[in-house]
Amino acid sequence: PEPGMARCWLFLPAAAALLTTTTPRLRFPRLSAPRAIVKNTASDAFGEDFYALRFDGVRRLYGEAAPERLRSSRVVVVGLGGVGSWAVEALARSGVGALVLVDLDELCISNTNRQIHALASTVGRSKARELERRVAEINPDCAVSVREQWVLAGDASSLLAEEAAVAAERGETLALLDAVDGYREKAAMAVAAIELGLHVVLCGAAGGRSDPTLVRVADLVDVAEDGLLRSVRRELRKKHAFPPGAPQRKGGGQGGGQ
């Protein structure tokens, strides 16, 4: 970027990027499969044929195989604020078959400028439940599970292992989209996801960013100008032997919202 211009390394996903792995280059032993969990399923009043009509634009944009690949995917979105809420919207409108929405927070009037589910009628309500209702209106075929919880570093492994067991049972491709603020939590989720062989997208800092042309998608080892992801990388190097050689430039904030 030009001097004084910070890059914003966050990701509001398009459908095709769901199946592209963006993970630290590490391999870990797999965890044993835990119990499955129950998911809430929205019924489609229009029937099976309407899936193809809803997402014909996805087929034309990404190819004939894309709708079925997306329909057989399960995405865990952790953090449903200024980044995660828009990510859920994009995934739902791309025809993803199952979403797991993870956040304990409630909507506040101050969220109005940056969170898609923040409306006069939703202030004080659960972020996860409001997005669940919104997804059901966008794509009734999408099976939505809600987990109203904060994800601490020690919770990441069990949460993702449970979802991996469900995905394996149902023959789904599992992906993690991390949109939380804490670098320790982000690092723990990245490690747990790698252990399970998941597709991973880590979102950088969004607070104070105003130029969408500077959004980039890259391997974590190549990220620059983002203080939050720099802290994640430092944590991974310190505790998990993340490879050296990433850019060391300073910049970027640690904004964004869970």
Contacts in CASP RR format, 6 or more apart in sequence:
PFRMAT RR
TARGET T0000
AUTHOR 0000-0000-0000
METHOD contacts of the structure
MODEL  1
PEPGMARCWLFLPAAAALLTTTTPRLRFPRLSAPRAIVKNTASDAFGEDF
YALRFDGVRRLYGEAAPERLRSSRVVVVGLGGVGSWAVEALARSGVGALV
LVDLDELCISNTNRQIHALASTVGRSKARELERRVAEINPDCAVSVREQW
VLAGDASSLLAEEAAVAAERGETLALLDAVDGYREKAAMAVAAIELGLHV
VLCGAAGGRSDPTLVRVADLVDVAEDGLLRSVRRELRKKHAFPPGAPQRK
GGGQGGGQ
1 7 0 8 1.000
1 214 0 8 1.000
1 225 0 8 1.000
5 211 0 8 1.000
5 214 0 8 1.000
6 209 0 8 1.000
6 214 0 8 1.000
6 225 0 8 1.000
6 226 0 8 1.000
6 251 0 8 1.000
6 252 0 8 1.000
7 214 0 8 1.000
7 216 0 8 1.000
7 224 0 8 1.000
7 225 0 8 1.000
7 226 0 8 1.000
8 204 0 8 1.000
8 205 0 8 1.000
8 206 0 8 1.000
8 209 0 8 1.000
8 211 0 8 1.000
8 212 0 8 1.000
8 214 0 8 1.000
8 215 0 8 1.000
8 216 0 8 1.000
8 225 0 8 1.000
8 226 0 8 1.000
9 204 0 8 1.000
9 205 0 8 1.000
9 215 0 8 1.000
9 216 0 8 1.000
9 218 0 8 1.000
9 223 0 8 1.000
9 224 0 8 1.000
9 225 0 8 1.000
9 226 0 8 1.000
9 229 0 8 1.000
10 83 0 8 1.000
10 203 0 8 1.000
10 204 0 8 1.000
10 205 0 8 1.000
10 206 0 8 1.000
10 209 0 8 1.000
10 215 0 8 1.000
11 17 0 8 1.000
11 22 0 8 1.000
11 83 0 8 1.000
11 87 0 8 1.000
11 177 0 8 1.000
11 201 0 8 1.000
11 202 0 8 1.000
11 203 0 8 1.000
11 204 0 8 1.000
11 215 0 8 1.000
11 217 0 8 1.000
12 83 0 8 1.000
12 86 0 8 1.000
12 87 0 8 1.000
12 90 0 8 1.000
12 215 0 8 1.000
13 87 0 8 1.000
13 90 0 8 1.000
13 91 0 8 1.000
13 177 0 8 1.000
13 201 0 8 1.000
14 90 0 8 1.000
14 94 0 8 1.000
15 58 0 8 1.000
15 61 0 8 1.000
15 62 0 8 1.000
15 66 0 8 1.000
15 70 0 8 1.000
15 90 0 8 1.000
15 91 0 8 1.000
15 94 0 8 1.000
15 95 0 8 1.000
15 96 0 8 1.000
16 62 0 8 1.000
16 66 0 8 1.000
17 201 0 8 1.000
17 217 0 8 1.000
18 70 0 8 1.000
18 73 0 8 1.000
18 75 0 8 1.000
18 91 0 8 1.000
18 94 0 8 1.000
18 96 0 8 1.000
18 175 0 8 1.000
18 199 0 8 1.000
19 69 0 8 1.000
19 73 0 8 1.000
19 173 0 8 1.000
19 175 0 8 1.000
19 199 0 8 1.000
20 199 0 8 1.000
21 199 0 8 1.000
21 200 0 8 1.000
22 199 0 8 1.000
22 200 0 8 1.000
22 201 0 8 1.000
22 202 0 8 1.000
22 217 0 8 1.000
22 218 0 8 1.000
22 219 0 8 1.000
22 220 0 8 1.000
23 190 0 8 1.000
23 193 0 8 1.000
23 194 0 8 1.000
23 199 0 8 1.000
23 200 0 8 1.000
23 219 0 8 1.000
23 220 0 8 1.000
24 190 0 8 1.000
24 194 0 8 1.000
24 220 0 8 1.000
24 221 0 8 1.000
24 236 0 8 1.000
24 240 0 8 1.000
24 242 0 8 1.000
24 243 0 8 1.000
25 219 0 8 1.000
25 221 0 8 1.000
25 243 0 8 1.000
26 191 0 8 1.000
26 194 0 8 1.000
26 240 0 8 1.000
26 241 0 8 1.000
26 242 0 8 1.000
26 243 0 8 1.000
27 194 0 8 1.000
28 191 0 8 1.000
28 194 0 8 1.000
28 195 0 8 1.000
29 195 0 8 1.000
30 195 0 8 1.000
30 196 0 8 1.000
30 197 0 8 1.000
31 157 0 8 1.000
31 161 0 8 1.000
31 164 0 8 1.000
31 192 0 8 1.000
31 195 0 8 1.000
31 196 0 8 1.000
32 161 0 8 1.000
33 161 0 8 1.000
33 164 0 8 1.000
33 165 0 8 1.000
33 168 0 8 1.000
34 158 0 8 1.000
34 161 0 8 1.000
34 162 0 8 1.000
34 165 0 8 1.000
35 162 0 8 1.000
35 165 0 8 1.000
36 162 0 8 1.000
36 165 0 8 1.000
36 166 0 8 1.000
36 169 0 8 1.000
37 145 0 8 1.000
37 162 0 8 1.000
37 163 0 8 1.000
37 166 0 8 1.000
38 145 0 8 1.000
39 98 0 8 1.000
39 100 0 8 1.000
39 143 0 8 1.000
39 144 0 8 1.000
39 145 0 8 1.000
39 166 0 8 1.000
40 132 0 8 1.000
40 143 0 8 1.000
40 144 0 8 1.000
40 145 0 8 1.000
40 146 0 8 1.000
41 143 0 8 1.000
41 144 0 8 1.000
42 135 0 8 1.000
42 136 0 8 1.000
42 140 0 8 1.000
42 141 0 8 1.000
42 142 0 8 1.000
42 143 0 8 1.000
42 144 0 8 1.000
43 140 0 8 1.000
44 50 0 8 1.000
44 51 0 8 1.000
44 140 0 8 1.000
44 141 0 8 1.000
45 140 0 8 1.000
46 140 0 8 1.000
51 67 0 8 1.000
51 71 0 8 1.000
51 95 0 8 1.000
51 141 0 8 1.000
52 59 0 8 1.000
52 67 0 8 1.000
54 95 0 8 1.000
54 139 0 8 1.000
55 67 0 8 1.000
55 70 0 8 1.000
55 94 0 8 1.000
55 95 0 8 1.000
58 66 0 8 1.000
58 67 0 8 1.000
58 70 0 8 1.000
58 94 0 8 1.000
58 95 0 8 1.000
59 66 0 8 1.000
59 67 0 8 1.000
67 95 0 8 1.000
69 173 0 8 1.000
70 94 0 8 1.000
70 95 0 8 1.000
70 96 0 8 1.000
70 97 0 8 1.000
71 95 0 8 1.000
71 96 0 8 1.000
71 97 0 8 1.000
71 141 0 8 1.000
72 97 0 8 1.000
72 171 0 8 1.000
72 172 0 8 1.000
72 173 0 8 1.000
73 96 0 8 1.000
73 97 0 8 1.000
73 98 0 8 1.000
73 172 0 8 1.000
73 173 0 8 1.000
73 174 0 8 1.000
73 175 0 8 1.000
74 96 0 8 1.000
74 97 0 8 1.000
74 98 0 8 1.000
74 99 0 8 1.000
74 100 0 8 1.000
74 163 0 8 1.000
74 166 0 8 1.000
74 167 0 8 1.000
74 170 0 8 1.000
74 172 0 8 1.000
74 173 0 8 1.000
74 174 0 8 1.000
74 175 0 8 1.000
75 91 0 8 1.000
75 96 0 8 1.000
75 98 0 8 1.000
75 99 0 8 1.000
75 100 0 8 1.000
75 174 0 8 1.000
75 175 0 8 1.000
75 176 0 8 1.000
75 177 0 8 1.000
76 100 0 8 1.000
76 102 0 8 1.000
76 159 0 8 1.000
76 160 0 8 1.000
76 163 0 8 1.000
76 174 0 8 1.000
76 175 0 8 1.000
76 176 0 8 1.000
76 177 0 8 1.000
77 84 0 8 1.000
77 87 0 8 1.000
77 88 0 8 1.000
77 91 0 8 1.000
77 99 0 8 1.000
77 100 0 8 1.000
77 101 0 8 1.000
77 102 0 8 1.000
77 177 0 8 1.000
77 179 0 8 1.000
78 102 0 8 1.000
78 103 0 8 1.000
78 151 0 8 1.000
78 159 0 8 1.000
78 176 0 8 1.000
78 177 0 8 1.000
78 178 0 8 1.000
78 179 0 8 1.000
78 180 0 8 1.000
78 189 0 8 1.000
78 258 0 8 1.000
79 102 0 8 1.000
79 103 0 8 1.000
79 151 0 8 1.000
79 178 0 8 1.000
79 179 0 8 1.000
79 180 0 8 1.000
79 257 0 8 1.000
79 258 0 8 1.000
80 88 0 8 1.000
80 101 0 8 1.000
80 102 0 8 1.000
80 103 0 8 1.000
80 105 0 8 1.000
80 115 0 8 1.000
80 117 0 8 1.000
80 127 0 8 1.000
80 128 0 8 1.000
80 131 0 8 1.000
80 179 0 8 1.000
80 258 0 8 1.000
81 103 0 8 1.000
81 105 0 8 1.000
81 111 0 8 1.000
81 114 0 8 1.000
81 115 0 8 1.000
81 127 0 8 1.000
81 179 0 8 1.000
81 256 0 8 1.000
81 257 0 8 1.000
81 258 0 8 1.000
82 111 0 8 1.000
82 114 0 8 1.000
82 115 0 8 1.000
82 179 0 8 1.000
82 206 0 8 1.000
82 256 0 8 1.000
82 257 0 8 1.000
83 179 0 8 1.000
83 203 0 8 1.000
83 204 0 8 1.000
83 206 0 8 1.000
83 256 0 8 1.000
83 257 0 8 1.000
84 177 0 8 1.000
84 179 0 8 1.000
84 203 0 8 1.000
84 257 0 8 1.000
85 115 0 8 1.000
85 116 0 8 1.000
85 117 0 8 1.000
85 127 0 8 1.000
85 131 0 8 1.000
86 116 0 8 1.000
87 177 0 8 1.000
87 179 0 8 1.000
87 203 0 8 1.000
88 99 0 8 1.000
88 101 0 8 1.000
88 131 0 8 1.000
88 134 0 8 1.000
88 135 0 8 1.000
89 116 0 8 1.000
89 134 0 8 1.000
89 138 0 8 1.000
91 99 0 8 1.000
91 177 0 8 1.000
92 99 0 8 1.000
92 134 0 8 1.000
92 135 0 8 1.000
92 138 0 8 1.000
92 139 0 8 1.000
92 142 0 8 1.000
93 138 0 8 1.000
93 139 0 8 1.000
95 139 0 8 1.000
95 141 0 8 1.000
95 142 0 8 1.000
96 139 0 8 1.000
96 142 0 8 1.000
97 139 0 8 1.000
97 141 0 8 1.000
97 142 0 8 1.000
97 143 0 8 1.000
97 172 0 8 1.000
98 142 0 8 1.000
98 143 0 8 1.000
98 144 0 8 1.000
98 145 0 8 1.000
98 170 0 8 1.000
98 172 0 8 1.000
99 135 0 8 1.000
99 142 0 8 1.000
99 143 0 8 1.000
99 144 0 8 1.000
99 145 0 8 1.000
100 144 0 8 1.000
100 145 0 8 1.000
100 146 0 8 1.000
100 147 0 8 1.000
100 163 0 8 1.000
101 128 0 8 1.000
101 131 0 8 1.000
101 132 0 8 1.000
101 144 0 8 1.000
101 145 0 8 1.000
101 146 0 8 1.000
101 147 0 8 1.000
102 128 0 8 1.000
102 147 0 8 1.000
102 149 0 8 1.000
102 151 0 8 1.000
102 159 0 8 1.000
103 127 0 8 1.000
103 128 0 8 1.000
103 148 0 8 1.000
103 149 0 8 1.000
103 150 0 8 1.000
103 258 0 8 1.000
104 128 0 8 1.000
104 148 0 8 1.000
104 149 0 8 1.000
104 150 0 8 1.000
105 126 0 8 1.000
105 127 0 8 1.000
105 258 0 8 1.000
106 124 0 8 1.000
106 125 0 8 1.000
106 126 0 8 1.000
106 127 0 8 1.000
107 115 0 8 1.000
107 117 0 8 1.000
107 118 0 8 1.000
107 122 0 8 1.000
107 123 0 8 1.000
107 124 0 8 1.000
107 125 0 8 1.000
107 126 0 8 1.000
107 127 0 8 1.000
107 130 0 8 1.000
108 118 0 8 1.000
108 123 0 8 1.000
108 124 0 8 1.000
109 118 0 8 1.000
109 123 0 8 1.000
111 118 0 8 1.000
112 118 0 8 1.000
112 119 0 8 1.000
114 206 0 8 1.000
115 127 0 8 1.000
116 134 0 8 1.000
117 127 0 8 1.000
117 130 0 8 1.000
117 131 0 8 1.000
117 134 0 8 1.000
122 130 0 8 1.000
126 146 0 8 1.000
126 148 0 8 1.000
128 146 0 8 1.000
128 147 0 8 1.000
128 148 0 8 1.000
129 146 0 8 1.000
129 148 0 8 1.000
132 144 0 8 1.000
132 146 0 8 1.000
135 142 0 8 1.000
135 144 0 8 1.000
136 142 0 8 1.000
136 144 0 8 1.000
147 159 0 8 1.000
149 155 0 8 1.000
150 258 0 8 1.000
151 159 0 8 1.000
151 180 0 8 1.000
151 185 0 8 1.000
151 189 0 8 1.000
152 185 0 8 1.000
153 184 0 8 1.000
153 185 0 8 1.000
153 187 0 8 1.000
153 188 0 8 1.000
154 188 0 8 1.000
156 185 0 8 1.000
156 188 0 8 1.000
156 189 0 8 1.000
156 191 0 8 1.000
156 192 0 8 1.000
157 188 0 8 1.000
157 192 0 8 1.000
157 195 0 8 1.000
159 192 0 8 1.000
160 176 0 8 1.000
160 189 0 8 1.000
160 192 0 8 1.000
160 193 0 8 1.000
160 196 0 8 1.000
160 198 0 8 1.000
161 192 0 8 1.000
161 196 0 8 1.000
163 174 0 8 1.000
164 174 0 8 1.000
164 196 0 8 1.000
164 198 0 8 1.000
166 172 0 8 1.000
167 173 0 8 1.000
167 174 0 8 1.000
173 199 0 8 1.000
174 196 0 8 1.000
174 198 0 8 1.000
174 199 0 8 1.000
175 198 0 8 1.000
175 199 0 8 1.000
175 200 0 8 1.000
175 201 0 8 1.000
176 189 0 8 1.000
176 193 0 8 1.000
176 198 0 8 1.000
176 199 0 8 1.000
176 200 0 8 1.000
176 201 0 8 1.000
177 201 0 8 1.000
177 203 0 8 1.000
178 186 0 8 1.000
178 189 0 8 1.000
178 190 0 8 1.000
178 200 0 8 1.000
178 201 0 8 1.000
178 202 0 8 1.000
178 203 0 8 1.000
179 203 0 8 1.000
179 256 0 8 1.000
179 257 0 8 1.000
179 258 0 8 1.000
180 186 0 8 1.000
180 189 0 8 1.000
180 257 0 8 1.000
180 258 0 8 1.000
181 228 0 8 1.000
181 254 0 8 1.000
181 255 0 8 1.000
181 256 0 8 1.000
181 257 0 8 1.000
181 258 0 8 1.000
182 228 0 8 1.000
182 254 0 8 1.000
182 258 0 8 1.000
183 228 0 8 1.000
183 231 0 8 1.000
183 232 0 8 1.000
183 234 0 8 1.000
183 235 0 8 1.000
183 254 0 8 1.000
184 235 0 8 1.000
186 202 0 8 1.000
186 228 0 8 1.000
186 229 0 8 1.000
186 232 0 8 1.000
187 232 0 8 1.000
187 235 0 8 1.000
187 236 0 8 1.000
187 239 0 8 1.000
187 240 0 8 1.000
189 200 0 8 1.000
189 202 0 8 1.000
190 200 0 8 1.000
190 202 0 8 1.000
190 220 0 8 1.000
190 232 0 8 1.000
190 236 0 8 1.000
191 236 0 8 1.000
191 240 0 8 1.000
193 200 0 8 1.000
194 200 0 8 1.000
202 220 0 8 1.000
202 229 0 8 1.000
202 232 0 8 1.000
204 226 0 8 1.000
204 228 0 8 1.000
204 229 0 8 1.000
204 256 0 8 1.000
205 226 0 8 1.000
205 227 0 8 1.000
205 228 0 8 1.000
205 229 0 8 1.000
205 252 0 8 1.000
205 253 0 8 1.000
205 254 0 8 1.000
205 255 0 8 1.000
205 256 0 8 1.000
206 255 0 8 1.000
206 256 0 8 1.000
206 257 0 8 1.000
207 253 0 8 1.000
207 255 0 8 1.000
207 256 0 8 1.000
207 257 0 8 1.000
208 255 0 8 1.000
216 223 0 8 1.000
220 229 0 8 1.000
220 232 0 8 1.000
220 233 0 8 1.000
220 236 0 8 1.000
220 242 0 8 1.000
220 246 0 8 1.000
221 233 0 8 1.000
221 242 0 8 1.000
221 243 0 8 1.000
221 245 0 8 1.000
221 246 0 8 1.000
222 246 0 8 1.000
222 247 0 8 1.000
223 229 0 8 1.000
223 230 0 8 1.000
223 233 0 8 1.000
223 246 0 8 1.000
223 247 0 8 1.000
224 246 0 8 1.000
224 247 0 8 1.000
224 249 0 8 1.000
225 249 0 8 1.000
225 251 0 8 1.000
225 252 0 8 1.000
226 251 0 8 1.000
226 252 0 8 1.000
226 253 0 8 1.000
227 250 0 8 1.000
227 251 0 8 1.000
227 252 0 8 1.000
227 253 0 8 1.000
227 254 0 8 1.000
228 252 0 8 1.000
228 253 0 8 1.000
228 254 0 8 1.000
228 255 0 8 1.000
228 256 0 8 1.000
230 251 0 8 1.000
231 254 0 8 1.000
233 242 0 8 1.000
233 246 0 8 1.000
236 242 0 8 1.000
237 244 0 8 1.000
END
